[in-house]
Each structure stands twice: as C-alpha cells, then as structure tokens.
C-alpha cells in the first residue's frame, strides 16, 4: 500500500511538473514576442500592432511556421491555466499553499484562461488561411472596466481604489522580486546559470512592475477626473513613457525587460525545483 501510494505521488508530481514546464515555456514565448512589440514601439514604430499579450499572440501567427507556433502556444497556455487551477485547489510546495496563495493562483488561472481562449481563437482563424488573421484592436479592457466601475455608486472612488491597489501590488512585487530576488527560491541552479536567472528575473519583474505602476496611475487619474477615457493599457503606458523627455531610456529598459522575462520563463521551465 505504501509502495502504491508513493508511486501515485510520483506520478502526480510528474504530471504537475509537466504542466508547469510546458505552461512556462508558452509564457516565455508570449513574453519574448511581447518584448519584440515593445522594442518596435521603443524604436518609434507606434503604428504597428497593439503592445499587449493579445498583440503578441497575433505576432506569433505572422512568423515562419506561425501556425505550428500558435498551436504550441495555445496548448501551452491551456497547460498553464490547468496548472494554476491545480495549485488553487491543492497549493504548491514551491510557491506556497496558504489560502492567500491559492486565491492568487485562482486569479492567475482566470487570466491565463482568457489568454488561452484568445490563442485558440487566433489559431482557429489562421488555420487553413494563407495569411495570418489579426488586425488591430486598441486593448480597451481597462477602459471598459473603468466604465463599469464609474457606473456604480461612488464609482470614481472605486476606480481610484483599483489604481491604488495596482500600484501597491506592483510596488510589492518590485520589492519582493527585484530587491529581494524571492523568485530564486523556485530554482535549483548555481554558477553562471544562477547569474543569468538573477539578471533576467530582476529585469523582467522590474519591467512588469513599472508598467503596472503607470497603468495604476492612469486609473487614479481617471477617477480624479471622473473620465474613464483617461485609463490606459500596456500600449498607453508605453506611449506615456515615450512622450516624456526622460521616458525613452526607461521605455527601452521595459522592452528589454519583457524579452528577458521571456528568457526567465524558459529558464524556470528548465530549472524550476521539483518538490
């Protein structure tokens, strides 16, 4: 009985690890292409596709073997979603199993599930066609959310609260990962590989935090002015950086950070601790 129980535990661990590594690989692909879009934006090409995760998925479709990459990306995002659902239900020995951790996993599962649906839709639209389906899209999700909140009682204050929470979470993530490098606890590495993980993780989490703080600031501005059109998504945040005299260097750091975060995800897929 003990032998059978141990075998089941090993099998469950292997299945969970497989989901995690496949999902992290897909996440890496997504962020590398998101970084490519951000680099194009930093280079002055602001007329191209939206700089967003949806825009990155569409950019994948335009690459050589784009249909194959789309299938891999879609399946990987499904795996990423399932992995977070499992973590939300059972916890995770590497990242924590407290109730607050499980709530975080559940929220991420919803977000990754939405991306998986987008990837599946883009894959279906491109399969059997000679040129990639795509098109623009302004990424108005933030404005739609602000519109909904504005219609509620004390709506402008809710919008401001959302912005403040976004900034608070981003600042916490910056301190936790960029300053304290807590992400290193997930890795089993040493030597030069450890250095690469450290640099790519700091740069990647730093870029994500900077963008989230800027987007949160737009939410606060929208609430103060009672105007949901003041909200911005990722493209809007990058455009705001580009318009400042001090912004372009930071914009380039963010773009590079996204690419490096993709590399970081690939490294985590390879070297993540199995417990």
C-alpha positions in Angstrom: 0.0 0.0 0.0 2.8 2.4 0.9 4.6 1.5 -2.4 1.4 2.2 -4.4 0.9 5.5 -2.5 4.5 6.5 -3.3 4.0 5.6 -6.9 0.9 7.7 -7.1 2.7 10.6 -5.5 5.5 10.4 -8.0 3.0 10.2 -10.9 1.1 13.2 -9.7 4.3 15.2 -9.2 5.5 14.3 -12.7 2.2 15.3 -14.2 2.1 18.6 -12.3 5.7 19.3 -13.3 5.0 18.6 -16.9 2.1 21.0 -16.9 4.2 23.6 -15.2 7.2 23.3 -17.6 5.0 23.3 -20.7 3.0 26.2 -19.5 6.1 28.2 -18.5 7.5 27.6 -22.0 4.4 29.1 -23.5 4.6 32.0 -21.2 8.2 32.6 -22.3 7.2 32.6 -25.9 4.4 35.1 -25.2 6.8 37.5 -23.3 9.5 37.3 -25.9 7.0 38.4 -28.6 5.6 41.0 -26.3 9.1 42.3 -25.8 9.6 42.4 -29.6 6.5 44.5 -29.9 7.7 46.8 -27.2 11.1 47.1 -28.9 9.4 48.1 -32.1 7.4 50.7 -30.1 10.6 52.0 -28.5 12.2 52.2 -31.9 9.4 54.6 -33.0 7.1 52.2 -34.8 3.9 53.2 -32.9 1.7 52.4 -35.9 2.1 48.7 -35.7 0.0 46.2 -33.6 -1.0 46.9 -30.1 1.6 46.2 -27.5 -0.3 43.7 -25.4 -0.4 39.9 -24.8 -3.2 39.7 -27.5 -1.0 41.6 -29.9 1.9 39.2 -29.1 -0.2 36.2 -29.9 -1.2 37.8 -33.2 2.5 38.5 -33.9 3.3 34.8 -33.4 0.9 34.0 -36.2 3.0 36.1 -38.7 6.2 34.2 -38.1 7.6 31.3 -40.2 5.9 28.2 -39.0 3.4 30.5 -37.3 0.6 28.0 -37.3 2.7 25.5 -35.6 3.9 28.0 -33.0 0.3 29.1 -32.4 -0.8 25.5 -31.7 2.2 25.1 -29.3 1.3 28.5 -27.6 -2.4 27.7 -27.3 -1.8 24.2 -25.8 0.9 25.7 -23.5 -1.4 28.4 -22.2 -4.1 25.7 -21.6 -1.5 23.8 -19.6 -0.6 27.0 -17.7 -4.2 27.5 -16.9 -4.7 23.9 -15.7 -1.6 24.1 -13.6 -2.8 27.2 -11.8 -6.2 25.6 -11.3 -4.5 22.6 -9.7 -2.4 24.9 -7.5 -5.6 26.9 -6.5 -7.1 23.6 -5.4 -4.1 21.9 -3.7 -1.5 24.6 -3.1 2.1 24.4 -4.3 5.1 23.1 -2.4 7.4 25.6 -4.2 5.4 28.8 -4.1 3.2 28.2 -1.1 -0.1 26.6 0.0 -1.6 29.2 2.2 -5.2 30.4 1.5 -3.8 33.7 0.1 -1.6 31.8 -2.2 -4.5 29.7 -3.5 -6.5 32.9 -4.2 -3.6 34.3 -6.2 -3.3 31.1 -8.2 -7.1 31.2 -8.9 -6.9 34.8 -10.1 -4.0 33.9 -12.4 -5.8 30.8 -13.7 -8.6 33.1 -14.9 -6.2 35.5 -16.6 -4.3 32.6 -18.3 -7.5 31.0 -19.3 -8.5 34.2 -21.1 -5.2 34.2 -22.9 -5.6 30.6 -23.8 -9.0 31.4 -25.3 -7.5 34.2 -27.4 -4.7 32.0 -28.6 -7.2 29.2 -29.6 -9.3 31.8 -31.4 -6.3 33.2 -33.3 -5.1 29.7 -34.1 -8.6 28.8 -35.5 -8.7 32.0 -37.5 -5.3 31.3 -39.1 -5.6 27.6 -39.7 -6.1 26.9 -43.4 -5.6 30.5 -44.4 -2.6 31.7 -46.5 -2.0 34.9 -44.4 -2.4 35.4 -40.7 -5.7 36.7 -39.4 -5.2 39.5 -37.0 -6.0 43.1 -37.1 -5.6 45.8 -34.6 -7.6 46.3 -31.5 -6.9 49.0 -29.1 -6.9 46.9 -26.0 -9.8 48.7 -24.4 -10.2 46.3 -21.5 -9.0 48.8 -18.9 -11.4 51.5 -20.2 -14.3 49.0 -20.2 -13.5 48.1 -16.6 -13.3 51.7 -15.6 -16.7 52.4 -17.4 -18.3 49.6 -15.4 -16.9 50.9 -12.1 -17.8 54.5 -12.9 -21.5 53.5 -13.2 -21.5 52.1 -9.7 -22.2 54.2 -6.5 -19.0 56.0 -5.6 -17.7 54.7 -8.9 -14.9 57.3 -9.3 -13.5 56.3 -5.9 -13.7 52.6 -6.8 -11.6 53.4 -10.0 -9.1 55.3 -7.8 -9.0 52.4 -5.4 -8.3 49.9 -8.3 -5.4 52.1 -9.4 -4.0 52.4 -5.8 -4.2 48.6 -5.4 -2.5 48.0 -8.7 0.3 50.4 -7.7 0.6 48.7 -4.3 0.8 45.2 -5.7 3.3 46.3 -8.3 5.5 48.0 -5.7 5.3 44.9 -3.5 6.3 42.7 -6.5 9.2 45.0 -7.2 10.5 44.8 -3.7 9.9 41.1 -3.4 11.5 40.1 -6.7 13.8 42.9 -7.9 15.2 43.8 -4.5 14.9 40.6 -2.5 15.0 38.2 -5.6 12.5 35.9 -3.9 12.0 34.2 -7.3 15.3 32.4 -6.8 13.7 30.1 -4.2 11.9 28.5 -7.2 15.2 27.5 -8.9 17.8 24.8 -8.4 20.7 26.4 -10.1 24.3 27.5 -9.5 27.2 29.3 -11.1 26.7 31.2 -14.3 23.2 29.9 -14.8 22.2 31.3 -11.4 23.6 34.7 -12.5 21.5 34.6 -15.8 18.4 33.7 -13.8 19.1 36.5 -11.3 19.6 39.2 -14.0 16.7 38.1 -16.3 14.3 37.8 -13.3 15.2 41.2 -11.9 14.9 42.9 -15.2 11.7 41.0 -16.1 9.8 41.6 -12.9 11.1 45.2 -12.8 9.6 45.9 -16.3 6.3 44.4 -15.3 6.2 46.4 -12.1 7.0 49.7 -13.8 4.2 49.2 -16.4 1.7 48.2 -13.7 2.5 51.3 -11.7 2.0 53.5 -14.7 -1.4 51.8 -15.6 -2.4 52.2 -12.0 -1.6 55.9 -12.1 -3.9 56.3 -15.2 -6.7 54.6 -13.2 -6.2 57.1 -10.4 -6.2 60.0 -12.9 -9.4 58.6 -14.4 -11.1 58.5 -11.0 -10.0 62.0 -10.1 -11.3 63.4 -13.3 -14.4 61.1 -13.5 -13.3 60.2 -17.0 -12.8 56.5 -17.9 -11.2 57.5 -21.1 -8.1 58.5 -19.1 -7.3 54.9 -18.4 -4.6 53.2 -20.4 -3.4 49.6 -21.0 0.1 48.5 -21.8 0.3 50.4 -25.1 -0.9 53.5 -23.4 1.6 53.2 -20.7 4.4 52.8 -23.1 3.2 55.7 -25.2 3.1 57.8 -22.0 6.8 56.9 -21.4 7.7 57.8 -25.0 6.1 61.2 -24.6 8.3 62.2 -21.6 11.7 63.8 -22.1 13.1 61.2 -19.7 10.9 58.4 -21.0 12.8 56.7 -23.9 15.6 55.2 -21.8 13.1 53.7 -19.4 10.9 52.6 -22.4 13.9 50.7 -23.8 14.5 49.1 -20.3 10.9 47.9 -20.2 11.1 46.5 -23.7 14.3 44.7 -22.9 12.8 43.6 -19.6 9.9 41.9 -21.3 12.3 39.9 -23.6 14.4 38.9 -20.6 11.3 37.9 -18.7 10.5 35.5 -21.6 14.1 34.1 -21.2 13.5 33.9 -17.4 10.3 31.8 -18.1 12.3 29.4 -20.3 14.9 29.0 -17.6 12.2 28.4 -15.0 10.7 25.7 -17.3 14.1 24.0 -17.3 15.4 24.6 -13.8 12.3 25.0 -11.6 12.6 23.0 -8.4 10.5 19.8 -8.4 9.2 19.0 -4.9 
